[in-house]
Structure formats: C-alpha cells, structure tokens
Amino acid sequence: MPALGMLSWLLFAIPIGGVVDRVNRRKLLSYANIVRSLLGAFLALLVATHSLSIGFLYLFIFLSGICEVTIDTTSQAIIPKLLDKSHFERANARLQISESIISGFIGAPISGFLYAFSVVIPFVFTSSGYACAALLIFIIPIHALDGAKADQVGPRESFQSEIKFGIKYLASHRVLRRLAITTTSIGFFFSASYATTLLYLVEILKMPKQFFGTVLMVQGVGGIIGAAIVPKLTKKFGRGIILALSILGGAFPIFFLGIAPNIYIFVAIGSLAQLTVQGWNIVLMSTYQNLIPNELYGRIHGARRTLVWGVMPLGSLFGGFLATHGLRVPFFVGGAVSTAIALYSFPWLTSLNQDRLDAER
C-alpha cells in the first residue's frame, strides 16, 4: 500500500507541478482538499455499509496520493508568495511540526480511540478535517495566491513545452542540479540503510514487535525538536552552514545504529539522526524556495521529487540485498557511503550563503 502513495509521486509530480504553475494556487489547494474530503466521506460510507472492497481501498490510496502530491507542491509554492525569504525556514518548520504532531502524536492515538467506538468514526473525522482545511485556505488573501497567471507576460506556451522548460531549467542550473544530485544520491543510501530496520530491531536487538510504533514516535520527537530549533540556527549561522552540518549529522550516526548494543542506544542515536535530517529537509526546502523563480516552482519541485523518490525504492532493494549478508550490514554500508557523500558535499554546501543564493537565482 505505501508503494501506491509513492507511485502517485512518480507518475504525477511533474505534470501536477506544471498545473501548479498555470492556475490559481489558492483554488487548487482548496479543491485538492475538497476532493480528499469527498474521498474520505465515500470511504466512510462504504465502511458503514460493509461495501468496502480491497480494490476500492487501493484506488482510494492512489487517488489520495495524487491529492497529496497536489497539496504538497502547491503549499510549498505559495510560501515565497506570502513571506519574505528571511522567514522561509520558520514557515517550513511550522509546516513540518504541525504535520508531525497531527499525524504522529494526535491523529494516530485519537483514531485508535475513535475506532474503539466505531470503525466509521475515524474516516468521518478525517473527511471533516480535509473539508475544514479547504475552507481555511479560502481565508488566505486572494491576491497572494494568484499563481503564475500574475507573472505571465505574453501568450502562454503549451503545457508540454512548459514541462520541458522546467526540467531543462533544473538540469542546467548549477546549484539546483547539484542539490538534486546530492539529495538523490544520499536518499538512495538512506533508504538502503533503513530498509530492514524492523527485522534488525526484532531479531538482533530483541525488541518486541508491538514497541516498533513507540520507537518511531520517540524518534519523531527528535524530528520535532530539530524543526523547532533550525530556524534560529539558520538565522544565526546561515543556510549553508546548517545545510552542511545537517546532512553530515543525518548520515554519520547511521553507521553506529549498526553497532547499537540495545534498543535504548538505537533509539537515542536514531533520534539524533532524525533531528538533523529534519533540519536538512527544512533548510533544503527554503534554499529551493530562494533559488527557484516562483513561476517555475511547481515544475522544478515536481521534477526533483520524482528523481529523489524514484531512487528510494531501488535503495530499499539494495538494502534488502545487503541484509542477506547480515542485518547490520545495511547500516554499515549505507552509513559509510552517506557520510562520504556528506563530507564531499560539505565545503560546497557551506558556500551557499544568502548572497550566493541571490546571485544564482
């Protein structure tokens, strides 16, 4: 099932990015939430009437994934429209924190509680939440989210031509291209490292399976802490320094996960890694928002996400192959190579100060 959600990114991230650059982003963001709300309501109806089939469940996940792609791309594209670039990290951090808290620390426990009363209620609440989001989006001033139409001068090219232009722009831009390559390569080895984590915890560290969710939740706290502190650190030290330290801080601990003597050490190391990875994600997104012309943001965001998400399943397959030689091996290999990539990229990343980002735009 998770593969269906990823498939939506692989198939639709680029064309949806093209749509984001052509339409009113405020309306698109609201309509995507309305569609998700209707899907959730229909799913609740099927559950209530005992008519849900596995086929529709797969279809629901796939269509919800398309909505997620639309919402993610559009929400990232509107930040430069609403805020000054000095506030990008704070905005992205708040998005990450709210998503982590709602999904991991509020949504999951409440869903379990509501499920105990009726299997239908969680779906009804989810549908209502998306509907509320759609209404709140319409409160945003309309002039702020007119999308690319306000930036367009002269006749518009064909949709296919605009998509090609966005991909060529990403490929030809020195900083954007290297950021995409760095993120893609390290993402491959991150996926390889964590591909067999559950087996490692259960078979090597002897963790009861029912505590896997607790492990993820504790490490999620590390991510929230990272999101909370990274805007202040970036303001004090600059984007380049924080990017470089974050990618190294996310890669270096992976090796030591493979030699963790018990679950407690594993969780502590994993929480530290999650803290720095979250910092990398936030500052990286802010860097993209600085570099990419807003009228091109959807297409370039879609192209780079397709590239990054496209290699992650391959990384997981590679991690599974490494695990045939021992469940610690994916952490050793993935951690070592990720750290090498981070060290190689370190000097270049530190050079990405605000003046250079302004010059490269």
C-alpha positions as CSV (number, residue, x, y, z in Angstrom):
1,M,0.0,0.0,0.0
2,P,2.8,2.5,0.7
3,A,4.0,1.8,-2.8
4,L,0.8,3.2,-4.2
5,G,1.3,6.5,-2.5
6,M,4.9,6.7,-3.8
7,L,3.6,5.7,-7.3
8,S,1.5,8.9,-7.3
9,W,4.7,11.0,-6.8
10,L,6.5,9.1,-9.6
11,L,3.7,9.4,-12.1
12,F,2.1,12.8,-11.3
13,A,4.7,15.0,-9.6
14,I,5.9,16.7,-12.8
15,P,2.5,17.2,-14.5
16,I,0.9,18.4,-11.3
17,G,3.9,20.8,-10.9
18,G,3.0,22.1,-14.3
19,V,-0.6,22.7,-13.3
20,V,0.5,24.5,-10.1
21,D,2.5,26.9,-12.3
22,R,-0.5,27.7,-14.5
23,V,-3.5,28.1,-12.2
24,N,-4.7,30.0,-9.1
25,R,-2.8,28.2,-6.4
26,R,-5.3,29.2,-3.7
27,K,-8.1,27.5,-5.5
28,L,-6.0,24.4,-6.5
29,L,-5.0,23.9,-2.8
30,S,-8.6,24.2,-1.7
31,Y,-10.0,22.0,-4.4
32,A,-7.4,19.2,-3.7
33,N,-8.6,19.2,0.0
34,I,-12.2,19.1,-1.1
35,V,-11.5,16.1,-3.3
36,R,-9.7,14.4,-0.4
37,S,-12.7,15.2,1.9
38,L,-15.1,13.6,-0.6
39,L,-12.9,10.5,-1.0
40,G,-12.8,10.1,2.8
41,A,-16.6,10.6,3.0
42,F,-17.2,8.0,0.4
43,L,-14.8,5.6,2.1
44,A,-16.7,6.1,5.4
45,L,-19.9,5.3,3.6
46,L,-18.5,2.1,2.2
47,V,-17.2,1.1,5.6
48,A,-20.5,1.9,7.2
49,T,-22.4,-0.2,4.7
50,H,-19.9,-3.0,4.7
51,S,-19.3,-2.5,1.0
52,L,-15.6,-1.8,1.1
53,S,-13.5,-3.9,-1.2
54,I,-9.8,-4.2,-1.5
55,G,-9.9,-2.8,-5.0
56,F,-11.6,0.4,-3.8
57,L,-9.2,0.7,-0.9
58,Y,-6.2,0.6,-3.4
59,L,-8.0,3.1,-5.6
60,F,-8.6,5.4,-2.5
61,I,-4.9,5.3,-1.6
62,F,-3.8,6.0,-5.1
63,L,-6.2,9.0,-5.6
64,S,-5.4,10.3,-2.1
65,G,-1.8,10.1,-3.1
66,I,-2.5,12.3,-6.1
67,C,-4.2,14.8,-3.8
68,E,-1.2,14.7,-1.5
69,V,1.2,15.5,-4.4
70,T,-1.0,18.5,-5.3
71,I,-1.3,19.8,-1.8
72,D,2.4,19.4,-1.0
73,T,3.6,21.0,-4.2
74,T,1.1,23.9,-4.0
75,S,1.7,24.6,-0.3
76,Q,5.5,24.8,-0.9
77,A,5.0,27.0,-3.9
78,I,2.9,29.6,-2.1
79,I,5.4,30.2,0.7
80,P,7.6,32.6,-1.4
81,K,4.4,34.4,-2.4
82,L,3.3,35.0,1.2
83,L,6.6,35.6,3.1
84,D,9.9,37.3,2.8
85,K,12.8,34.9,2.2
86,S,14.1,35.6,5.7
87,H,11.1,33.7,7.1
88,F,11.2,30.7,4.8
89,E,12.8,28.4,7.5
90,R,10.2,29.4,10.1
91,A,7.3,28.7,7.7
92,N,8.7,25.3,6.6
93,A,9.5,24.4,10.2
94,R,5.9,25.1,11.2
95,L,4.6,23.0,8.4
96,Q,6.8,20.1,9.4
97,I,6.0,20.4,13.1
98,S,2.2,20.7,12.6
99,E,2.3,17.7,10.2
100,S,4.4,15.6,12.6
101,I,2.3,16.4,15.7
102,I,-1.1,16.0,14.0
103,S,-0.2,12.7,12.2
104,G,2.1,11.1,14.7
105,F,1.0,12.3,18.2
106,I,-2.6,13.3,17.8
107,G,-4.1,11.7,14.8
108,A,-2.9,8.1,15.4
109,P,-3.9,7.9,19.1
110,I,-7.3,9.7,18.5
111,S,-8.0,7.4,15.6
112,G,-7.4,4.3,17.7
113,F,-9.6,5.7,20.4
114,L,-12.4,6.5,18.0
115,Y,-12.0,3.1,16.3
116,A,-12.9,1.5,19.6
117,F,-16.3,3.1,19.4
118,S,-17.0,2.6,15.7
119,V,-14.8,1.8,12.7
120,V,-16.6,4.5,10.7
121,I,-15.9,7.5,13.0
122,P,-12.1,7.9,12.2
123,F,-12.9,8.2,8.5
124,V,-15.7,10.7,9.2
125,F,-13.3,12.8,11.2
126,T,-10.6,12.6,8.5
127,S,-13.1,13.7,5.8
128,S,-14.2,16.6,8.0
129,G,-10.6,17.7,8.6
130,Y,-9.9,18.0,4.9
131,A,-13.1,20.0,4.5
132,C,-12.1,22.4,7.2
133,A,-8.7,22.8,5.5
134,A,-10.4,23.7,2.3
135,L,-12.4,26.4,4.0
136,L,-9.4,27.8,5.8
137,I,-7.5,28.1,2.6
138,F,-10.1,30.4,1.1
139,I,-9.4,32.8,4.0
140,I,-6.0,33.5,2.6
141,P,-6.0,36.8,0.7
142,I,-6.7,36.0,-3.0
143,H,-4.1,38.4,-4.4
144,A,-1.4,36.4,-2.6
145,L,-2.1,33.1,-4.4
146,D,-2.9,34.0,-7.9
147,G,-0.2,31.7,-9.0
148,A,1.8,32.1,-12.2
149,K,-1.0,33.9,-14.0
150,A,0.1,37.2,-12.4
151,D,3.7,36.6,-13.5
152,Q,2.9,35.5,-17.1
153,V,3.7,38.0,-19.8
154,G,2.5,37.4,-23.4
155,P,0.9,34.2,-24.8
156,R,1.4,31.1,-22.8
157,E,3.3,28.1,-24.3
158,S,1.8,24.7,-24.5
159,F,1.7,22.6,-21.3
160,Q,4.2,20.1,-22.7
161,S,6.6,22.9,-23.6
162,E,6.4,24.4,-20.1
163,I,7.1,21.0,-18.5
164,K,10.2,20.5,-20.7
165,F,11.4,24.0,-19.9
166,G,11.1,23.3,-16.2
167,I,13.1,20.1,-16.4
168,K,15.7,21.8,-18.6
169,Y,16.0,24.6,-16.1
170,L,16.7,22.2,-13.3
171,A,19.2,20.3,-15.4
172,S,21.1,23.4,-16.5
173,H,21.1,25.4,-13.2
174,R,24.4,24.6,-11.4
175,V,23.3,24.9,-7.8
176,L,19.8,23.3,-8.3
177,R,21.3,20.4,-10.3
178,R,24.0,19.7,-7.6
179,L,21.5,19.9,-4.8
180,A,19.2,17.5,-6.6
181,I,22.0,15.1,-7.3
182,T,23.3,15.3,-3.7
183,T,19.8,14.7,-2.3
184,T,19.1,11.8,-4.7
185,S,22.3,10.0,-4.0
186,I,22.2,10.3,-0.3
187,G,18.5,9.4,-0.3
188,F,19.3,6.2,-2.1
189,F,21.7,5.1,0.7
190,F,19.4,6.4,3.4
191,S,16.7,4.1,2.0
192,A,19.2,1.2,1.8
193,S,20.2,1.8,5.5
194,Y,16.7,1.7,6.9
195,A,15.2,-0.9,4.6
196,T,15.3,-3.8,7.1
197,T,15.1,-1.8,10.3
198,L,12.2,-3.7,11.8
199,L,13.9,-7.0,11.3
200,Y,17.1,-5.6,12.8
201,L,15.2,-4.4,15.9
202,V,13.3,-7.6,16.4
203,E,15.9,-10.2,15.5
204,I,19.2,-8.5,16.6
205,L,18.1,-6.2,19.4
206,K,15.3,-8.5,20.5
207,M,12.6,-5.7,20.6
208,P,9.0,-6.9,21.0
209,K,7.2,-6.1,17.7
210,Q,4.5,-4.1,19.5
211,F,7.0,-1.5,20.5
212,F,8.0,-0.5,17.0
213,G,5.4,2.3,16.9
214,T,6.9,3.6,20.2
215,V,10.3,3.7,18.6
216,L,9.1,5.7,15.7
217,M,7.2,8.1,18.0
218,V,10.3,8.7,20.1
219,Q,12.4,9.4,17.1
220,G,9.6,11.6,15.8
221,V,10.2,13.8,18.9
222,G,13.8,14.3,17.7
223,G,12.4,15.5,14.4
224,I,10.1,18.0,16.1
225,I,12.9,19.3,18.2
226,G,15.1,19.7,15.0
227,A,12.3,21.6,13.2
228,A,11.8,23.9,16.2
229,I,15.4,24.9,16.6
230,V,16.6,25.0,13.0
231,P,15.1,28.5,12.1
232,K,17.1,30.1,14.9
233,L,20.3,28.3,14.0
234,T,19.9,29.2,10.3
235,K,19.4,32.8,11.2
236,K,22.5,32.8,13.4
237,F,24.9,30.8,11.3
238,G,23.4,30.9,7.8
239,R,21.8,28.4,5.5
240,G,25.0,26.9,4.0
241,I,26.5,26.0,7.4
242,I,23.3,24.4,8.7
243,L,22.8,22.5,5.4
244,A,26.3,21.1,5.6
245,L,26.0,20.2,9.3
246,S,22.6,18.7,8.9
247,I,23.4,16.4,6.1
248,L,26.5,15.2,8.0
249,G,24.6,14.9,11.2
250,G,22.0,12.7,9.5
251,A,24.5,10.5,7.8
252,F,27.2,9.9,10.3
253,P,25.0,8.3,13.1
254,I,23.7,5.7,10.7
255,F,26.8,3.6,10.9
256,F,26.5,3.5,14.7
257,L,23.0,2.2,14.5
258,G,24.5,-1.0,13.2
259,I,26.6,-1.4,16.4
260,A,24.0,-0.3,18.9
261,P,24.1,-2.9,21.7
262,N,20.4,-2.4,22.7
263,I,17.2,-0.7,21.7
264,Y,17.8,2.3,24.0
265,I,21.0,3.2,22.4
266,F,19.5,2.6,19.0
267,V,16.6,5.0,19.8
268,A,18.9,7.6,21.1
269,I,21.1,7.6,18.0
270,G,18.1,7.4,15.7
271,S,16.5,10.4,17.4
272,L,19.7,12.4,16.9
273,A,19.8,11.4,13.2
274,Q,16.1,12.3,12.8
275,L,16.7,15.7,14.4
276,T,19.4,16.6,11.9
277,V,17.5,15.1,8.9
278,Q,14.5,17.3,9.7
279,G,16.8,20.3,9.8
280,W,18.2,19.3,6.4
281,N,14.7,19.0,4.9
282,I,13.6,22.4,6.2
283,V,16.7,24.3,5.1
284,L,16.9,22.5,1.8
285,M,13.3,23.4,1.0
286,S,14.0,27.0,2.0
287,T,17.0,27.0,-0.3
288,Y,15.0,25.8,-3.2
289,Q,12.4,28.5,-2.5
290,N,15.2,31.0,-2.6
291,L,16.7,29.7,-5.9
292,I,13.6,28.8,-8.0
293,P,11.6,31.5,-9.7
294,N,8.2,31.2,-8.2
295,E,6.5,30.9,-11.7
296,L,8.6,27.8,-12.2
297,Y,8.4,26.3,-8.7
298,G,5.8,23.6,-9.3
299,R,7.6,22.1,-12.3
300,I,11.0,22.1,-10.7
301,H,9.7,20.8,-7.4
302,G,7.9,18.0,-9.2
303,A,11.0,17.1,-11.3
304,R,13.4,16.9,-8.4
305,R,10.9,15.0,-6.2
306,T,10.4,12.5,-9.0
307,L,14.1,12.0,-9.2
308,V,14.6,11.6,-5.4
309,W,11.5,9.4,-4.8
310,G,12.4,7.4,-7.9
311,V,15.6,6.0,-6.5
312,M,14.3,5.3,-3.0
313,P,12.6,2.0,-3.8
314,L,15.9,1.0,-5.6
315,G,17.7,1.9,-2.4
316,S,15.4,-0.2,-0.4
317,L,16.0,-3.2,-2.7
318,F,19.7,-2.7,-2.4
319,G,19.4,-2.6,1.4
320,G,17.5,-5.8,1.3
321,F,20.3,-7.4,-0.7
322,L,22.9,-6.1,1.8
323,A,20.8,-7.6,4.6
324,T,21.3,-11.1,3.2
325,H,24.9,-10.7,4.4
326,G,23.7,-9.7,7.9
327,L,21.1,-7.3,9.3
328,R,23.8,-4.9,10.5
329,V,25.4,-4.6,7.0
330,P,22.8,-2.0,5.6
331,F,23.7,0.4,8.4
332,F,27.4,-0.1,7.9
333,V,27.4,0.3,4.1
334,G,24.6,3.0,4.0
335,G,26.1,5.0,6.8
336,A,29.6,4.9,5.4
337,V,28.7,5.9,1.9
338,S,26.2,8.6,3.1
339,T,28.9,10.0,5.3
340,A,31.3,10.1,2.4
341,I,28.8,12.0,0.3
342,A,28.1,14.4,3.1
343,L,31.9,15.1,3.6
344,Y,32.4,15.5,-0.1
345,S,29.5,18.0,-0.3
346,F,30.4,19.8,3.0
347,P,32.6,22.6,1.6
348,W,30.2,23.3,-1.3
349,L,27.2,23.4,0.9
350,T,28.8,25.9,3.3
351,S,29.3,28.3,0.4
352,L,25.6,28.6,-0.1
353,N,25.1,31.8,1.8
354,Q,22.3,34.2,1.1
355,D,24.4,36.4,-1.2
356,R,25.3,33.4,-3.4
357,L,21.7,32.2,-3.5
358,D,20.6,35.7,-4.6
359,A,23.3,35.7,-7.3
360,E,22.4,32.2,-8.6
361,R,18.6,32.9,-8.8
